[in-house]
Amino acid sequence: MATARFGLEAAPNDDEFIFQLDDEEKIRQARDILTGIEDSKVHVQGRVVAEKADHNPEWNFHLDPGSITFFHEADDDCDASAHYVAMQLDDVGQEGFLPGNIWAPARSKITRELDS
């Protein structure tokens, strides 16, 4: 199974967040976003998992690789910076904050593909 890791900036001046993909079609989509082939669905969303991951050790959460998709516009309830999600991790999925544990930062952008 192919895997690839990408850097994500969730909001201006946010620290890099690393997400991993293990689906060849999604990997192709992410690469198309990086090269500019895809210019509509360029933002990243996925289900928050409240634990560290080997590929993203700087953060106390990661995105479930199987849940990651790309979008054009997000629901305001799913928009937040990575720092805000990290600080409010216990509230994810509750009281209207990231319903369904889905994080969809509206200004997110893929910044690079990491070496395997």
C-alpha positions in Angstrom: 0.0 0.0 0.0 1.3 3.4 -0.9 1.6 6.1 1.7 2.6 9.7 1.5 2.9 12.6 3.9 2.1 16.2 3.3 2.6 19.4 5.1 -0.4 21.5 5.8 -0.8 25.1 6.9 -4.3 25.4 8.4 -4.3 29.1 8.9 -1.9 32.0 8.2 1.1 31.8 10.5 0.1 28.4 11.8 2.8 25.9 12.5 3.0 23.0 10.0 0.7 20.1 10.5 1.6 16.8 8.9 -1.1 14.5 7.5 -0.7 11.1 6.0 -2.5 9.5 3.1 -2.7 5.8 2.3 -5.0 5.9 -0.7 -3.4 6.2 -4.2 -6.2 8.4 -5.5 -6.0 10.8 -2.6 -2.2 10.9 -2.9 -2.7 11.9 -6.6 -5.2 14.5 -5.7 -2.8 16.1 -3.1 0.0 16.1 -5.6 -2.3 17.7 -8.2 -3.1 20.5 -5.6 0.6 21.0 -5.0 1.4 21.3 -8.8 -1.6 23.5 -9.5 -3.4 21.0 -11.7 -6.2 21.0 -9.1 -7.2 24.6 -8.3 -10.8 24.2 -6.9 -10.9 21.6 -4.2 -7.6 22.6 -2.6 -8.4 22.6 1.2 -7.9 19.6 3.5 -10.5 18.1 5.9 -10.5 15.0 8.0 -11.6 13.4 11.2 -9.6 14.4 14.3 -8.0 11.6 16.3 -7.1 12.8 19.8 -3.7 11.2 20.0 -0.2 11.8 18.7 1.0 10.1 15.5 4.5 9.1 14.5 4.2 11.2 11.4 3.0 14.3 13.3 4.8 14.2 16.7 4.6 18.0 17.3 0.8 17.8 17.7 -1.5 16.1 20.3 -3.8 15.0 17.5 -3.8 13.8 13.9 -6.2 13.2 11.1 -7.5 9.7 10.3 -5.9 9.0 6.9 -9.0 7.2 5.6 -11.2 10.3 6.4 -9.2 12.9 4.6 -10.8 14.6 1.6 -10.3 17.9 -0.3 -12.9 20.7 -0.5 -13.7 24.1 -2.0 -15.7 25.7 0.9 -16.1 24.5 4.5 -18.8 24.8 7.1 -17.9 27.5 9.6 -18.4 25.0 12.5 -15.5 22.9 11.2 -13.0 25.8 10.7 -10.2 26.4 13.2 -6.5 26.8 13.3 -4.4 23.8 14.3 -3.4 25.5 17.5 -7.0 26.1 18.5 -7.9 22.5 17.8 -4.9 21.4 19.9 -5.9 23.7 22.8 -9.6 22.7 22.7 -9.1 19.0 21.9 -11.4 17.8 24.7 -14.3 19.9 23.1 -13.9 18.4 19.6 -17.3 17.0 18.5 -19.1 18.7 21.3 -21.3 21.8 21.5 -21.0 22.6 17.8 -17.2 22.6 17.7 -16.0 20.4 14.9 -19.2 18.4 14.5 -18.5 14.7 13.8 -14.9 15.4 14.8 -14.4 16.8 11.3 -11.7 19.5 11.0 -12.0 21.5 7.8 -9.8 24.6 8.0 -11.2 27.0 5.4 -7.9 28.6 4.6 -5.8 25.4 4.7 -3.3 24.7 2.0 -0.9 21.9 1.3 2.6 23.3 1.5 4.8 20.3 0.5 5.2 16.6 0.2 7.6 15.1 2.7 10.2 12.5 1.8 9.1 9.0 2.6 
